[in-house]
Amino acid sequence: MNISIGLIGGGNITDTHARAVRAVSGASVAGIYGTNTGKVRRLAGEHGGQAYAELDAFLAHRPMDMVIIGSPSGVHAAQGIAAIRRGLHVLVEKPIDINTSRAGALIEEAQKAGVKLGVIFQDRLKPGIQRMKDLVDRGALGSPILADARVKWYRPPEYYSDSSWRGTHALDGGAALINQGIHTVDLLLWLLGDVRRVQAAMRTSLHTIEGEDTLAALLEFENGALGVLQTATSIFPGYPRRIELTGSEGTAILEHDRLTEVRLRCGDSAAAFAESLDQNLSSSSPVVSDHRAHQAVLEDFIRAIETNSRPACDGSDGLRSLAVIESIYLCSAHNAPKV
C-alpha cells in the first residue's frame, strides 16, 4: 500500500516521525504543518513534502491519507478532530490530549467518521516489554502482587525554559507525569489492568515550571495488586526506567526496556534480553534519535488501516492512561503541602 502522510508539529519528535515514515516501504511525507515556519521548512527540505503555515491549507493537501500529530499535547484533540473531518486517519503522540473530555470528543469523532485513531505508545512493541507481557498473560508470574515502576529521569533547566509549552498547565497538562511518566502508566495498565484507587503526592523540586518535576503515587489495581510509581525529571544525572513485577510465582524485571531478570518458583530461572528496539538515552535526553520503535508503531497503524483492524494502541487505550493521570493529579492537589 502506498500511503501519503502529513506531519503536524515542528520539533524533535516530528523529525522522528519523518524518519519513521521514510523507513516504511510505500510511505511518504506529503506535507508538514507547524507554527515555527523555519523549523517546518527545514524538515520539509530534509524529508520531503510541502511546508505549511496554515492548518486548513495543510489538511486540504492531496494526496494525503493520514496525519501524525506531534504538536504540544494540549492541542492534540482539536487538531485530530480537524483532520478527521477531512476524512484523514489520525495517529497522535502521547498523551492523546491533556483533558479526558477533549480526548473523548476526539474518539467519538473518529468513530463517527469511520477512520482509524491511534496513540503512539511505542514501548508496547519493544521485545523485552512484549516478553514481560507474555509472562503476565500466560500466568507465569502467578497472581499479581506488586509493581514497582521508577522513571527517575533528568531534564536540564533549558528543556523547559527554551520551550513555550513544556511544563505548562495549558499545553503540557503538567510535566513529569503526563509527559515522561505516561509511557509507564500505559504499560502498567497494559500489563496489570485497570486501577481502582490512587494516592499520590507531587512537588516542583528543581525546575521553574508550573507543573511537577517529582511525583510518587500508590496505585491499587482492580485485580488486587499494588503499584508504586515514581516519575521525575529532577533526578540528576538520570537513571534508566525500571519496572519490577512480582506475582505469587515469581518476579520479572525490566531495565531500559530490556528484560534483565526473571525468577520463577518453578524454575528459578534468570533471563536477559540482549537487544532493545530503542537505543534512545531517554533518562537524560529528550532527543529521540532512534526512530525504530516509532517506525514499528507506524507500520502497525498502516496495517490497521489496510485490514480494518485495531491498532496496537487505539483512542480508548490513550484515554485510559490519561484518566489515571487525571486521578493522580487530582489526588496530588489534595495532598499539597499546607502553608
N, C-alpha and C positions, 0 to 999 in steps of 0.2 A: 504494500500500500504506500503510495506517495502521499505525504501529508505536509501541508503548509502551516507553519506555527508562528503565531505572533507572540512577542515578549513584552510584558508590561513591567517597567522599572528600569533603573539605570545604574544600579550599584553592583557590588561584588557578586551578589547572588544571581543577578541577571546575566553576568558574564559566565557563571557556572551553568546556568540554563542554556545559554547559547552554545557552549562547548558540548553539553549533553545532546542537544538537538543535532549538531553536526556529526556526532558519533553514531547516530542512529541511521541505519540504512533506509533510504526513501524519505527521510525527513529533511526539511529545510526551513530556515528563518525567513518568514515573509515580511515582517516589519517589526520595529521596536518603538515603543512609546514610553516616554518618561518626561518628567518636569525639568530635568537638567539637560538642556539641549546639547551641551558639549559632550557629556558622557554618552548620550544616546547616539550622537553622530559617530563617536569613536567606536562604539560597539557595533553599529551598522557597518562601518568601514572594515572592521575586523572580521565580522561573522556573516555579513550579507544582510539583505533585507533593507527596506526603506525606513528612514528615520522619521518619526512623527513627534510633533509637539502638542497636538490636539487629540484627545481620546476618541472623539466621534469620527474624525477622519481616519484614524488608525483602525477602528473597528469596522469601517466600511471597506478596508483594503481587501481585495480579492485577487488571486485565490488565497483564502485563509480558512482553515478548518477548526483550529483550536487556539487558545491562548494559554500561556503560563504566566501567572501573576507573581511578581517578586517585588512589589511596591511596599511601602510601610503598612504594617499589619492593620491599622485602623481604617484603611480604605479597601481592603480585600473584598468584602461583601458587595460594596457599591460598584466596584469595577467588574466583579464577577457577574453581577446581575445585568449590567450594561452589555457585557459580552454575550451572555445567554440570550438576551433579547434580540441580538443579531444572528442567532442560530449557531453560535460557536460553543464547542466543548470547552470546559474550564478545568485547568489543573492549577491549584493555588498553593503557594508556600504556606507552611505552618506559621502561625495559627490560622485557621480558616477565617477568623476575624478576631477582634478583641471583645466582642459582645455576643452573647448567645442568641439574643433576639435577632440581630442582624444576620448572624450565621444561619439561623432557622429560615429567615426570608430567602437567603441565597439557595439553600437546599430545596425549598418549596418551588422557587423559580426554575431550577434545573429539572425537577420532576415534572412540572407543568409543561416545559418546553420539550421534554424528551431528549435532553442532551446529557452527556456524562459530566460528572463533577468529581474531581479527585483532590486529595490533600497530600502534599509532599511530606511524608514521614519515611524518609529513605532508610532509616535504621531497620525497619521491618524486613528489608530484603538482604541484609548482611548475613553471611554464612554462619558466624558464631551465634548471632541472635536467633536465627531460624533454628539452629540446633537446640538452643535452650527452649524455644517454643515447642519443639518436638518432644523434648523430655517432659515438659509440663503436660502436653496434650495426651501423651500415651501413659501418663501416670507414673513415670519412673521415679519422680521425687515424692510420690505419695500425696497425702492430704497437705495442702499448703499451710504453712505455719507463719513464716516471717519473710518479708522482703526488705532488704537494706539497699537503698539507692543513693549514691553520692555523686553529685555533679559539682565538684569543688574546683571551679574554673576561675580564671583571672582575665579581666579586660582592663587595659590601661585607661587613664583618665580621658585621653583623646578619642577613645572609642565612642564615648558619649558626647564629649564637648565638640567634636568635629561633625556631629550629626544633628539635624534639626528635629529628629523624631525619636531616636533611641532613648529609652528611659523615661519617656513622657507618658502621662496617662491617656492623652488624647489619641496618640498614634501607635504607641507600643503596648498600651494597656497595663503597664507595669514595667518590669525589667527582667531580672534574672530568671524568674519562674516562667513567665509566658513566652520569653524569647529563647532562652537557653534550656531551661528545665522541661519545657513542654514535650520534647522528644522522649524524655524518660517517663513522664506521666503517661504518654501514649503507650509506651512499652509495658508499663506496669498494668495498665488496663487490658492490653492485648494478651498479656501472659496470665493475669490473675482474675480478670473480670471486673465488674462494677464495684465502685466504692460507695459505702452507705453512710459513712461519717468521717469528718476530718477535724483535726485540731492543728493549729499552726501559729507560728509567730514569725514576724519578718522585721528586718531592720535595713536602713540605708547606712551602712557602716563605713564605707570608704569613699564612694563617689558622690559628686554633687549632682544628683538627679532626683526627679520626682518619685520614681519607682524604687523598688527594693533591690539591693545587691546581695542580700544574705537572707535565706529563708529556711526554716525547718518545719516539717509537717509530719504528723502521725495520721496514717490512713487505716481505716477499718474496712476491709473488703466484705462483700456480700457472702463470700464463701467461708468467712471466719478468720482469714489470715489478717495479720497486722503488717503494716508497711511503714518504714521510716524513710523520709525523703529529705535530703539536704541539697539545696541548689544555691549557687552563689557565683558572682563574678568578682568577688572581693578577696579570693584566696590566692595569694602570690606564692609561687610562680604559676600556679595552675596544675591540677593533677588529673590523670585520665579518669573518665567516668567509670564507676564500678557499680555493678548490680549483683547482689547475692540473694539467691532464692533458696530457702530451706523448707522442706516438707518432711513428713513423717518418715520417709525412706531415704533422705539424703539432701545434699546441698550442691548447687551449681553456681559458679562464679564467672561473671563477665568482667573483663577489664579492657578498656579501649576497644570495646566491641569484639574482643576475642574471648572465646570460651576457654578460660585458663585452667579451670578445675571442675571436676565432677566427682563427688564422693557418695557412693550408694551403699546401703546396708547389704544388698545382695551381692555386690562385687567389690566394694571399697575401691572403685577404680578411679584413677586420676587421668584426666584427659586434657589435652591442649589443642587449640585450633591454630595452626601455624599462620594462616592467612586471614586478612581482613579485606573487605571490599572498599574500605575507606582509610586512606593514609593521612587525612587532614589532622592537623595539630589543634583540634578544637578546644582543648583545655586552656590554651594560651593564645590562640589566634582566631579571629573571626573569618579569616580568608579560607574559602573553600576551593582549594587548588585542584583537588582530586574530584573529578566530576562523575566518577563511575557509578556511585550509588544513585545519584540523580538520573543518570542515564538509565539505570535499571527501573526506576520509577516511571520514567517517560515511556520506556518500551512496554511496561505493564499497562500503562494507561492507553497507549495506542492499541494494544491487544483488546482491551475492554471496549474500545470504540469499534474495532473490526468485528468482534464476536458478540457484541451487545451483552457483555458480561460485567461483573462488578470489579472495579479496580481494587488494588491491594488496600488502599485506604480511601474510602469514599467520604461524602459530606457528613453522613451520620457519625462516622468514626471521628472526624475532625471536631464535630460538635461535642462528642462525648468527653474528649480530653479538655476542651475549653470549659465545659460545665464544671468539671472537677476543679479546674484552676480558679474559676469564679468563686466556688465554695471556699477554697483555701484563702483567697484574698479577703473574702467577707469575714471568715473566722479570724484571720490575722489582724484585720482592722479592729475587731472587738477586743483583741488581746494587746493592742498598742499600749506602750508604757504610759502610765499616768504622770501628768505634770502639774 
